[in-house]
Structures are given as C-alpha cells and as structure tokens.
Amino acid sequence: MDRLDNTIRPYAWGSTTAIPHLLGVEPTGEPQAEMWMGAHPGAPSRTPRGPLTEVIDEAPDKELGAAAVAKFGPRLPFLLKLLAAGAPLSLQVHPDLAQAKEGYEDEERRGVPIDAPHRNYKDANHKPELICALTEFDGLCGFRTPSEAAGLLAALEVDSLKPYVDLLHAHPEDAALREVLTAVLSADREQMAATVTEAAAACARLGGAHAPYAELAHHYPGDPGVIAAMLLNHVRLQPGEALFLGAGVPHAYLNGLGVEIMANSDNVLRCGLTPKHVDVPELLRIVRFEASDPGVLRPEASPDGEEVYETPIDEFRLSRYVLVAGAPVHDLTLGTPQILLCTAGSVQAGEHALGPGRSVFVPAGEKAEVSGDGTVFRATVIA
C-alpha cells in the first residue's frame, strides 16, 4: 500500500481554514477548496513509486485487478476528494453516460479546443457523485414541487417574478419547471439583475427558508442563478449524512466540509452562480425536470463494522469504519483498488500511521488491515 501525497486545489469558493484545520496545519490565508485523491490526469496523487497515473499505466491489471480493468478500462474509475466550501459553488448538472459520449464526440468533431471556455464536455464519461458531510453541510439538490417553488417566489412580492409564479401554477410539473428555468436563464441580463437585487432584499428581510438565497445573492449579485436556485430543495446535512447526485439533477454545494467521491470525469453543465459559460440549450437538454426529494443518505452498517453509503452505480463505492482502540483489526483486503482516508483520530493502515486528512492507495488484492481510534473512509469500485 502506498501513502499518498495529494494536491489541494485553490478554487476561489474554498474555505481558508477547513482543510488546514483537518490536516492540523496553519492556514495560508488562501482558499483551499478541494484535496484530490486518485489518478485524475489534472492532479494525480503522488506515491513513492511515482504519480498514481503512471503507477497504474505501468501495470493496470496488477494495480486495479482484472475484473475492474475488464469493466471500466485500465484507469481508476473514481476520484476521491476532501471538499471545503467557504462560499457557494456554481449551480450545475452532470450528463448521463450516453449524453456525455454524444456531447464529447460532437465537440471533437466540430474541433472545439479541449480547454476552450465554452467547451461543455472534457471527456466521454458521466459524473455521478456522492458528498458525505464531515461538518454541518448546506446544499441545493433537485427540484422542489412547482407549487412549493411558486410559494417561495410569491412570498417575495416582487412584481417581475409574478409571471414565473403563474407559470408554476398553470402547467404540468415537468413543463412548469422547464418553462421557468428557461425563462430565468434567457431573460435580459439587466432586467434580471434588477429582479435578483429586489428578490435578495426580500429574502434577507424574510429570513427562514429564504435566508440561503439572500446569501447566494451576496456572493453572486445580480446572477440569474439566484432565482433558478429557488426552484431547488435546500438541504442541511449533519455529519455522517450524504447526498447522491445522479445525472440530470441540478445541485450546488453552499457551505461545509465533506468527503466527495465521483466518477473520474470533468463534465459539468452550469446553470448559474458563476462567471463561467452557461450553455442554456445544452443545459436544458441534460436537466431532468422532475420534482424529487433530496434523498438524504445515512450509512447502512454491516456486521463487520463497515458502514456503506449505497448508490445505484458501480464506478465507486464509499463506506466508513469508526474504529475503537483495542478492538480487533479489520481486514479490508479486496480484489479491487482502494483508497483509505482518515478523517478523525489516529488510524493504522498496514504499516502506515494516518492522521486526519492522510490517505493511502491499496492495489487490488493487497493485504489491507486497519485499526486504531478514529474514522477511516474506504473508496473502491463494484466490479
């Protein structure tokens, strides 16, 4: 098993303190948004044997196991992260596998540079993801019912929002949500900015269920994504709770520290709360216009102490062990690749002592025993 040296990404929305506090180091004063653990070519973890990408490329069957290679190809199918949001991330949605392949091939065919700001598809893979809260964690996930969204907007008593309220009352569910999101994102930018400013003042005055949207407007003044966000469910996770974000589900992370795992992809269609490119026609093709409960996940415990966050996809499987000093050693040996991440206390993983924020890569089939007094997350695949 290899100790990992991981890259921290300094995105502007990142917390300046959450990841340093977990790692037990002094903050630099700069945002530290995500720590990447895995073999993503953009920032592969480093091992004593070299970058994890190169380690896997040299012997994929040995490192990943024959079953995982046969199912997912010769690459690690997931990316594990620590995510620390100090400000809201962009409102976004991810394509399913067929949509990603179609979109990627179309942009390749049209010669859109892979690093072009207006490019939507960086690869041909889907990007389901799971976020598990380490602290109290706020997010937006999936559409409210049209009637709930209409009530939230109507309470603001903003004249320019009344047509959206009427649309939400007048149409079937999927058509109502589609028409309102389309109208918000296609509206005249100056007029929408004025609407957002007026709506934000009303949200701040009302508080309660409206408070998160006042905060969004503080970070993104005049952004139409503030109104689009009011169509979505607001969720507050407690530590240990999680959200699964499947294809087509609009979402945004607002504040907090969590462990995130996703399929190894960069494909994001943005809806707002960002200065970056918003491709409205392509976005509308990807979004699933259906109201849904956010579906907060709690781990399901097995007799051996593993607590599993069940999801409907195979590219990743996330679980955790809450270890107690003096308890028997847990044998985590698997025929698939693993990353083990300590998030609390002190964990012994094989020969490696792990403190919070420290991690190891375990090749397929390699002996993996853990013990100690703390919490360790286990990321692997279903092959």
C-alpha positions as CSV (number, residue, x, y, z in Angstrom):
1,M,0.0,0.0,0.0
2,D,1.3,3.5,-0.9
3,R,1.0,6.6,1.2
4,L,-0.5,9.4,-1.0
5,D,0.7,13.0,-1.3
6,N,-2.3,14.9,-2.6
7,T,-2.8,18.2,-4.4
8,I,-5.0,20.9,-2.9
9,R,-6.9,23.0,-5.4
10,P,-7.2,26.7,-4.5
11,Y,-10.6,27.5,-6.1
12,A,-12.0,30.9,-5.1
13,W,-15.0,29.4,-3.3
14,G,-12.9,27.3,-1.0
15,S,-12.7,27.7,2.7
16,T,-9.4,29.2,4.0
17,T,-9.5,27.2,7.2
18,A,-11.4,23.9,7.0
19,I,-8.8,21.7,5.2
20,P,-5.8,23.2,7.1
21,H,-7.8,22.6,10.4
22,L,-8.4,18.9,9.5
23,L,-4.8,18.4,8.5
24,G,-3.5,20.1,11.6
25,V,-1.5,22.8,9.8
26,E,-1.6,26.6,9.8
27,P,-3.9,28.2,7.2
28,T,-2.1,30.1,4.5
29,G,-4.8,32.7,4.1
30,E,-5.6,31.4,0.6
31,P,-8.7,29.4,-0.2
32,Q,-8.2,25.6,-0.1
33,A,-11.2,24.1,-1.8
34,E,-10.5,20.5,-2.7
35,M,-7.9,17.9,-2.0
36,W,-7.8,15.3,-4.8
37,M,-7.0,11.6,-4.1
38,G,-6.7,9.4,-7.1
39,A,-5.4,9.2,-10.6
40,H,-7.1,12.1,-12.4
41,P,-4.7,13.5,-15.0
42,G,-5.3,17.0,-13.8
43,A,-3.8,16.4,-10.4
44,P,-2.8,12.8,-9.8
45,S,-1.8,11.7,-6.3
46,R,1.9,11.2,-5.8
47,T,3.3,7.9,-4.4
48,P,6.8,6.7,-3.5
49,R,6.6,4.8,-6.8
50,G,5.7,7.9,-8.8
51,P,2.4,9.7,-9.8
52,L,-0.5,7.3,-9.4
53,T,-1.4,7.7,-13.0
54,E,2.0,6.3,-14.1
55,V,1.9,3.5,-11.5
56,I,-1.5,2.3,-12.9
57,D,-0.5,2.8,-16.5
58,E,2.6,0.5,-16.0
59,A,0.6,-2.4,-14.6
60,P,-3.2,-1.8,-14.7
61,D,-4.2,-5.5,-14.1
62,K,-1.9,-5.6,-11.0
63,E,-2.9,-2.3,-9.5
64,L,-6.6,-2.3,-10.4
65,G,-7.4,-6.0,-10.7
66,A,-8.5,-7.9,-13.8
67,A,-12.2,-7.5,-13.0
68,A,-12.1,-3.7,-12.6
69,V,-10.0,-3.3,-15.8
70,A,-12.5,-5.5,-17.7
71,K,-15.4,-3.4,-16.5
72,F,-14.0,0.1,-16.5
73,G,-10.8,0.0,-18.6
74,P,-7.2,0.5,-17.5
75,R,-7.8,3.5,-15.2
76,L,-9.0,4.2,-11.7
77,P,-12.8,4.8,-12.2
78,F,-13.3,7.2,-9.3
79,L,-11.8,10.4,-7.8
80,L,-12.0,10.9,-4.0
81,K,-11.9,14.4,-2.6
82,L,-12.0,16.5,0.6
83,L,-14.3,19.4,-0.4
84,A,-14.3,22.5,1.7
85,A,-16.9,25.1,0.6
86,G,-16.5,28.6,2.2
87,A,-18.8,30.1,-0.5
88,P,-21.4,28.6,-2.8
89,L,-20.2,26.6,-5.8
90,S,-21.9,27.1,-9.2
91,L,-25.4,25.7,-9.8
92,Q,-24.7,22.7,-12.1
93,V,-25.8,19.4,-13.6
94,H,-24.0,16.4,-15.0
95,P,-24.8,14.3,-18.1
96,D,-25.5,10.6,-18.2
97,L,-23.1,8.3,-20.0
98,A,-24.9,8.4,-23.4
99,Q,-25.2,12.2,-23.3
100,A,-21.5,12.6,-22.3
101,K,-20.4,10.4,-25.2
102,E,-22.6,12.2,-27.6
103,G,-21.6,15.7,-26.4
104,Y,-17.9,14.9,-26.4
105,E,-17.9,13.3,-29.9
106,D,-19.9,16.3,-31.2
107,E,-17.4,18.9,-29.8
108,E,-14.4,16.8,-31.0
109,R,-16.0,16.6,-34.5
110,R,-16.5,20.4,-34.5
111,G,-12.9,21.0,-33.4
112,V,-13.8,22.8,-30.2
113,P,-10.5,23.0,-28.2
114,I,-10.5,20.9,-25.1
115,D,-9.5,24.0,-23.0
116,A,-12.0,26.4,-24.6
117,P,-14.0,28.3,-22.1
118,H,-17.2,27.5,-23.9
119,R,-16.5,23.7,-24.2
120,N,-19.0,21.6,-22.2
121,Y,-17.6,18.1,-22.5
122,K,-14.0,17.5,-21.4
123,D,-14.3,13.7,-21.7
124,A,-16.8,11.0,-22.7
125,N,-17.7,9.9,-19.2
126,H,-20.6,10.6,-16.9
127,K,-20.1,12.1,-13.4
128,P,-22.4,10.8,-10.7
129,E,-21.1,11.9,-7.3
130,L,-21.7,11.4,-3.6
131,I,-21.0,14.0,-0.9
132,C,-20.7,12.9,2.8
133,A,-20.7,15.6,5.4
134,L,-17.9,15.9,7.9
135,T,-19.3,19.1,9.4
136,E,-22.8,20.6,9.0
137,F,-23.1,21.0,5.3
138,D,-25.5,23.1,3.2
139,G,-26.5,22.3,-0.4
140,L,-29.2,22.5,-3.0
141,C,-30.3,19.3,-4.6
142,G,-33.1,18.6,-7.1
143,F,-36.3,20.5,-7.9
144,R,-39.0,21.4,-5.4
145,T,-42.5,20.8,-6.5
146,P,-43.8,23.7,-8.7
147,S,-46.3,24.6,-6.0
148,E,-43.6,24.9,-3.3
149,A,-41.4,26.9,-5.7
150,A,-44.3,29.2,-6.5
151,G,-45.0,29.8,-2.8
152,L,-41.3,30.7,-2.1
153,L,-41.3,33.2,-5.0
154,A,-44.7,34.6,-4.3
155,A,-43.8,35.4,-0.7
156,L,-41.1,37.9,-2.0
157,E,-43.8,40.1,-3.5
158,V,-41.6,41.1,-6.4
159,D,-43.7,42.1,-9.4
160,S,-41.2,40.9,-12.0
161,L,-41.4,37.4,-10.5
162,K,-45.2,37.1,-10.8
163,P,-45.1,35.7,-14.4
164,Y,-42.9,32.8,-13.1
165,V,-45.3,32.2,-10.2
166,D,-48.2,32.0,-12.7
167,L,-46.2,29.6,-14.9
168,L,-45.5,27.3,-12.0
169,H,-49.3,27.2,-11.1
170,A,-50.5,26.8,-14.7
171,H,-48.6,23.9,-16.2
172,P,-47.9,20.2,-15.6
173,E,-44.9,19.6,-13.4
174,D,-42.2,19.0,-15.9
175,A,-43.4,21.7,-18.3
176,A,-43.7,24.2,-15.5
177,L,-40.1,23.7,-14.3
178,R,-38.7,23.7,-17.8
179,E,-40.5,26.9,-18.8
180,V,-39.5,28.8,-15.7
181,L,-35.8,27.7,-15.7
182,T,-35.7,28.6,-19.5
183,A,-37.3,32.0,-18.9
184,V,-34.9,32.8,-16.0
185,L,-31.8,31.9,-17.8
186,S,-32.9,33.5,-21.1
187,A,-34.1,36.8,-19.6
188,D,-32.5,40.1,-20.4
189,R,-29.4,40.3,-18.1
190,E,-30.0,43.9,-16.9
191,Q,-33.7,43.3,-16.1
192,M,-32.8,40.0,-14.4
193,A,-30.1,41.7,-12.3
194,A,-32.6,44.2,-11.1
195,T,-35.1,41.4,-10.2
196,V,-32.4,39.5,-8.3
197,T,-31.4,42.6,-6.3
198,E,-35.0,43.2,-5.3
199,A,-35.6,39.5,-4.6
200,A,-32.4,39.3,-2.5
201,A,-33.5,42.2,-0.3
202,A,-36.9,40.5,0.3
203,C,-35.1,37.2,1.1
204,A,-32.9,38.9,3.7
205,R,-36.0,40.6,5.2
206,L,-38.0,37.4,5.4
207,G,-35.2,35.1,6.6
208,G,-36.1,31.5,7.4
209,A,-36.5,29.4,4.2
210,H,-35.5,32.4,2.2
211,A,-32.2,33.1,4.0
212,P,-30.0,30.8,1.9
213,Y,-30.9,32.7,-1.3
214,A,-30.0,36.1,0.3
215,E,-26.6,34.6,1.0
216,L,-26.3,33.4,-2.7
217,A,-27.1,36.9,-3.9
218,H,-24.5,38.3,-1.6
219,H,-21.8,36.1,-3.3
220,Y,-23.3,36.4,-6.8
221,P,-25.1,39.8,-7.0
222,G,-27.5,40.0,-10.0
223,D,-26.9,36.4,-11.1
224,P,-30.0,34.7,-12.6
225,G,-28.8,31.6,-10.8
226,V,-30.1,33.1,-7.6
227,I,-33.7,32.8,-8.9
228,A,-33.0,29.4,-10.5
229,A,-31.7,28.2,-7.1
230,M,-35.1,29.0,-5.6
231,L,-36.6,26.2,-7.7
232,L,-34.4,23.7,-5.8
233,N,-34.6,21.9,-2.5
234,H,-32.4,23.4,0.3
235,V,-30.7,20.6,2.3
236,R,-28.7,20.8,5.5
237,L,-26.7,17.6,6.1
238,Q,-25.4,16.6,9.6
239,P,-22.0,14.9,9.9
240,G,-22.2,11.4,8.5
241,E,-25.2,12.2,6.2
242,A,-24.7,12.2,2.5
243,L,-26.3,13.1,-0.8
244,F,-26.1,11.2,-4.1
245,L,-26.2,13.4,-7.2
246,G,-27.2,11.4,-10.3
247,A,-27.3,12.5,-13.9
248,G,-29.6,15.5,-14.8
249,V,-30.1,16.5,-11.1
250,P,-29.4,20.3,-10.6
251,H,-27.4,20.9,-7.5
252,A,-24.9,23.2,-5.7
253,Y,-22.8,23.0,-2.6
254,L,-23.1,26.1,-0.4
255,N,-21.0,25.7,2.8
256,G,-19.2,23.0,4.8
257,L,-16.6,20.2,4.7
258,G,-17.2,16.8,3.3
259,V,-15.8,13.7,1.6
260,E,-16.8,13.6,-2.0
261,I,-16.4,10.7,-4.4
262,M,-17.3,10.8,-8.1
263,A,-16.7,9.0,-11.4
264,N,-13.5,10.2,-13.0
265,S,-14.9,13.0,-15.2
266,D,-14.8,16.8,-15.6
267,N,-18.2,17.1,-17.4
268,V,-20.3,20.0,-15.9
269,L,-23.2,22.0,-17.4
270,R,-23.6,25.2,-15.4
271,C,-27.0,26.8,-14.6
272,G,-25.7,29.9,-12.8
273,L,-23.9,31.3,-9.8
274,T,-20.8,31.6,-11.9
275,P,-19.0,33.9,-14.3
276,K,-18.2,30.9,-16.5
277,H,-20.0,29.8,-19.6
278,V,-23.7,28.8,-19.4
279,D,-24.9,26.9,-22.5
280,V,-28.6,27.2,-22.0
281,P,-29.8,25.0,-24.9
282,E,-27.4,22.2,-23.9
283,L,-28.3,22.6,-20.2
284,L,-32.0,22.2,-21.0
285,R,-31.2,19.0,-22.9
286,I,-29.5,17.5,-19.9
287,V,-31.6,18.6,-16.9
288,R,-34.3,16.2,-15.6
289,F,-37.3,18.3,-15.0
290,E,-38.9,16.4,-12.2
291,A,-39.5,17.3,-8.6
292,S,-37.9,15.0,-6.1
293,D,-37.0,14.5,-2.5
294,P,-33.2,15.2,-2.0
295,G,-32.9,11.7,-0.6
296,V,-30.5,12.2,2.4
297,L,-28.4,9.0,2.8
298,R,-27.3,7.5,6.1
299,P,-24.8,4.7,6.1
300,E,-26.0,1.1,6.4
301,A,-24.0,-0.9,8.9
302,S,-22.8,-4.4,8.3
303,P,-21.8,-7.0,11.0
304,D,-18.1,-6.4,10.5
305,G,-18.5,-2.7,11.3
306,E,-18.4,-1.3,7.7
307,E,-21.0,1.5,7.2
308,V,-21.9,1.7,3.5
309,Y,-23.4,4.6,1.5
310,E,-25.5,2.7,-1.0
311,T,-25.7,4.2,-4.5
312,P,-27.0,2.9,-7.9
313,I,-23.7,3.0,-9.8
314,D,-20.6,0.8,-9.9
315,E,-17.7,3.3,-10.6
316,F,-17.4,4.0,-6.9
317,R,-18.4,2.6,-3.5
318,L,-17.9,4.7,-0.4
319,S,-18.0,3.4,3.2
320,R,-16.5,4.2,6.5
321,Y,-15.2,2.5,9.7
322,V,-15.5,4.1,13.1
323,L,-12.6,2.4,14.9
324,V,-12.2,2.0,18.6
325,A,-8.9,1.5,20.4
326,G,-8.3,-2.1,21.4
327,A,-11.0,-3.5,19.1
328,P,-10.0,-6.4,16.7
329,V,-8.2,-5.4,13.5
330,H,-10.4,-5.0,10.4
331,D,-9.2,-6.9,7.3
332,L,-10.2,-4.7,4.3
333,T,-8.4,-6.8,1.6
334,L,-10.3,-6.7,-1.7
335,G,-9.8,-7.8,-5.3
336,T,-10.4,-4.1,-6.4
337,P,-8.4,-1.0,-5.9
338,Q,-8.9,1.1,-2.7
339,I,-8.1,4.5,-1.3
340,L,-8.3,4.7,2.5
341,L,-8.7,8.2,4.0
342,C,-8.5,9.0,7.7
343,T,-10.8,11.9,8.8
344,A,-10.6,11.8,12.6
345,G,-8.4,10.3,15.3
346,S,-5.4,8.0,14.5
347,V,-5.6,5.1,12.2
348,Q,-3.1,2.4,11.4
349,A,-3.4,1.2,7.8
350,G,-0.9,-1.6,7.3
351,E,2.5,-0.1,8.1
352,H,1.2,3.5,7.7
353,A,0.0,5.7,10.6
354,L,-2.7,8.0,9.3
355,G,-3.9,11.2,10.9
356,P,-6.8,13.3,9.7
357,G,-6.6,14.1,6.0
358,R,-4.0,11.4,5.3
359,S,-4.6,8.6,2.8
360,V,-3.2,5.5,1.2
361,F,-3.7,3.7,-2.1
362,V,-4.2,-0.1,-1.8
363,P,-3.7,-2.1,-5.0
364,A,-6.2,-4.8,-5.8
365,G,-5.6,-8.0,-3.8
366,E,-3.0,-6.4,-1.4
367,K,-3.4,-7.1,2.3
368,A,-5.2,-4.2,3.9
369,E,-5.7,-4.2,7.7
370,V,-6.8,-1.2,9.7
371,S,-7.0,-0.5,13.4
372,G,-6.8,2.4,15.8
373,D,-9.1,5.0,17.4
374,G,-10.7,7.2,14.7
375,T,-12.6,7.2,11.4
376,V,-11.5,5.9,8.1
377,F,-13.3,6.2,4.8
378,R,-12.9,3.5,2.2
379,A,-13.3,4.2,-1.5
380,T,-13.4,1.3,-4.1
381,V,-15.4,0.1,-7.0
382,I,-18.0,-2.6,-7.7
383,A,-16.5,-4.9,-10.3
